[in-house]
């Protein structure tokens, strides 16, 4: 009887911590979901304005596709919330093209910069394009940083992204920089 009571006390002490983790996760995911949704909405609006310009229309559809795929990944992440709660968060390491991944991420922000009249630049100083890492987590982080940069900048401000590679003997390190002239 005493052991069951002690276990109940331990669980009641862990409950507020677990609830805080859930709340933080949900808040983070809501923030993450807004970025691709805003890109989809912006691209739809611009696509409607350019219905008779096939090249522009195709570019906007491609940006919507990229944003939709990112949104699907986010929703899948939400469905795996129990893994996060249990402390079993893992990285999914696989080969991916870093430059293509960054171009996909930033493409939706080019659309937003056009609409919001902001200057947006992306630069690369990398030798290795194909790397091993978690492209989805990288996408989440860069999307968060860019979303904040756009959110806290005004019309006419500048936002930039740069990726730089540092080579060592066995492994390369990469530096990702998001900078803006906003608040």
C-alpha positions as CSV (number, residue, x, y, z in Angstrom):
1,X,0.0,0.0,0.0
2,X,2.8,2.4,0.8
3,X,4.6,1.8,-2.5
4,X,1.5,2.7,-4.5
5,X,1.1,5.9,-2.5
6,X,4.7,6.9,-3.2
7,X,4.3,6.2,-6.9
8,X,1.1,8.3,-7.0
9,X,3.0,11.2,-5.3
10,X,5.8,10.9,-7.8
11,X,3.3,11.0,-10.7
12,X,1.5,14.0,-9.3
13,X,4.9,15.9,-9.0
14,X,5.7,15.0,-12.7
15,X,2.2,16.1,-13.9
16,X,2.9,19.9,-13.9
17,X,6.3,19.3,-15.7
18,X,4.6,17.2,-18.3
19,X,1.8,19.7,-18.8
20,X,4.4,22.5,-19.2
21,X,6.2,20.4,-21.9
22,X,2.9,19.8,-23.7
23,X,2.1,23.5,-23.7
24,X,5.5,24.5,-24.9
25,X,5.4,21.9,-27.7
26,X,1.9,23.0,-28.8
27,X,2.9,26.7,-28.8
28,X,6.0,25.9,-30.8
29,X,4.1,23.8,-33.3
30,X,1.4,26.6,-33.7
31,X,4.2,29.0,-34.5
32,X,5.8,26.5,-36.9
33,X,2.5,25.9,-38.7
34,X,1.9,29.6,-39.3
35,X,5.0,30.0,-41.5
36,X,4.0,27.5,-44.3
37,X,0.4,28.6,-44.1
38,X,1.3,32.2,-44.6
39,X,3.5,31.2,-47.5
40,X,0.7,29.2,-49.1
41,X,-1.8,32.1,-48.6
42,X,0.7,34.6,-50.1
43,X,1.5,32.3,-53.0
44,X,-2.2,31.7,-53.7
45,X,-2.8,35.5,-53.7
46,X,0.1,36.1,-56.1
47,X,-0.9,33.1,-58.3
48,X,-4.4,34.6,-58.7
49,X,-2.8,37.9,-59.9
50,X,-0.7,36.0,-62.5
51,X,-3.1,33.4,-63.9
52,X,-2.2,34.3,-67.5
53,X,1.6,34.1,-66.9
54,X,2.5,30.4,-66.8
55,X,6.1,30.8,-65.6
56,X,5.1,32.9,-62.6
57,X,2.1,30.7,-61.9
58,X,4.3,27.6,-62.0
59,X,6.7,29.1,-59.5
60,X,3.9,30.0,-57.1
61,X,2.5,26.5,-57.4
62,X,5.9,25.1,-56.6
63,X,6.2,27.3,-53.5
64,X,2.8,26.1,-52.4
65,X,3.8,22.5,-52.9
66,X,7.0,23.0,-50.8
67,X,5.0,24.7,-48.1
68,X,2.3,22.0,-48.1
69,X,5.0,19.2,-47.8
70,X,6.5,21.1,-44.8
71,X,3.1,21.5,-43.2
72,X,2.5,17.7,-43.6
73,X,5.9,17.1,-41.8
74,X,4.8,19.4,-39.0
75,X,1.5,17.6,-38.6
76,X,3.3,14.3,-38.4
77,X,5.6,15.7,-35.8
78,X,2.6,16.8,-33.7
79,X,1.2,13.3,-34.0
80,X,4.5,12.0,-32.5
81,X,4.2,14.2,-29.4
82,X,4.2,11.2,-27.1
83,X,7.8,10.5,-28.2
84,X,8.8,14.0,-27.1
85,X,7.0,13.7,-23.8
86,X,8.8,10.5,-23.0
87,X,12.2,12.0,-23.8
88,X,12.7,9.8,-26.9
89,X,13.3,12.7,-29.3
90,X,15.6,11.5,-32.1
91,X,17.2,13.0,-35.1
92,X,16.6,11.3,-38.5
93,X,20.0,11.3,-40.1
94,X,20.0,10.8,-43.9
95,X,21.8,12.2,-46.9
96,X,20.3,15.3,-48.4
97,X,21.3,18.2,-50.6
98,X,22.0,21.1,-48.3
99,X,21.8,23.8,-51.0
100,X,18.5,22.4,-52.4
101,X,17.1,22.1,-48.9
102,X,18.0,25.7,-48.1
103,X,16.7,26.9,-51.5
104,X,13.4,25.1,-50.8
105,X,13.1,26.7,-47.3
106,X,13.9,30.2,-48.5
107,X,11.8,30.0,-51.7
108,X,8.6,30.7,-49.7
109,X,10.2,33.7,-48.0
110,X,11.1,35.2,-51.4
111,X,7.3,35.3,-52.1
112,X,6.7,36.9,-48.7
113,X,9.4,39.5,-49.3
114,X,7.9,40.5,-52.6
115,X,4.5,40.9,-51.0
116,X,5.9,42.8,-47.9
117,X,8.4,44.9,-50.0
118,X,11.4,43.7,-48.1
119,X,14.8,42.8,-49.5
120,X,15.7,39.1,-49.0
121,X,19.0,37.6,-50.0
122,X,20.4,34.1,-49.6
123,X,24.1,33.2,-50.0
124,X,26.2,30.0,-49.9
125,X,29.9,29.4,-49.2
126,X,29.9,25.6,-49.2
127,X,31.9,23.0,-51.0
128,X,29.8,19.9,-50.1
129,X,26.2,20.0,-51.2
130,X,25.3,16.5,-50.1
131,X,25.6,16.0,-46.4
132,X,24.2,13.7,-43.7
133,X,21.8,15.3,-41.2
134,X,18.2,15.9,-40.3
135,X,16.8,18.1,-43.1
136,X,13.4,18.3,-41.4
137,X,14.9,19.7,-38.1
138,X,17.0,22.1,-40.1
139,X,13.9,23.3,-42.0
140,X,12.1,23.9,-38.7
141,X,14.9,25.9,-37.2
142,X,15.6,28.1,-40.3
143,X,11.8,28.6,-40.8
144,X,11.5,29.7,-37.2
145,X,14.4,32.2,-37.5
146,X,13.1,33.5,-40.9
147,X,9.6,33.8,-39.7
148,X,10.7,35.9,-36.7
149,X,13.0,38.0,-39.0
150,X,10.0,38.8,-41.3
151,X,7.7,39.3,-38.3
152,X,9.9,41.9,-36.7
153,X,10.9,43.8,-39.8
154,X,9.1,46.5,-41.7
155,X,8.6,47.4,-45.3
156,X,12.0,48.3,-46.8
157,X,14.0,46.3,-44.3
158,X,16.5,43.7,-45.3
159,X,16.7,40.0,-44.3
160,X,19.5,37.7,-45.3
161,X,20.4,34.0,-44.9
162,X,23.9,32.7,-45.3
163,X,25.4,29.2,-45.1
164,X,29.1,28.7,-44.7
165,X,31.1,25.5,-44.5
166,X,34.2,25.0,-42.3
167,X,36.2,21.9,-43.1
168,X,38.2,20.0,-40.6
169,X,40.0,16.7,-40.9
170,X,37.1,14.2,-40.7
171,X,33.9,16.3,-40.6
172,X,32.6,19.6,-41.9
173,X,30.8,22.2,-39.8
174,X,28.3,24.5,-41.1
175,X,27.3,28.0,-39.9
176,X,23.8,29.2,-40.7
177,X,23.2,32.9,-40.2
178,X,19.9,34.7,-40.4
179,X,20.2,38.5,-40.1
180,X,17.7,41.3,-40.5
181,X,17.5,45.1,-40.1
182,X,14.2,45.0,-38.2
183,X,13.5,45.4,-34.5
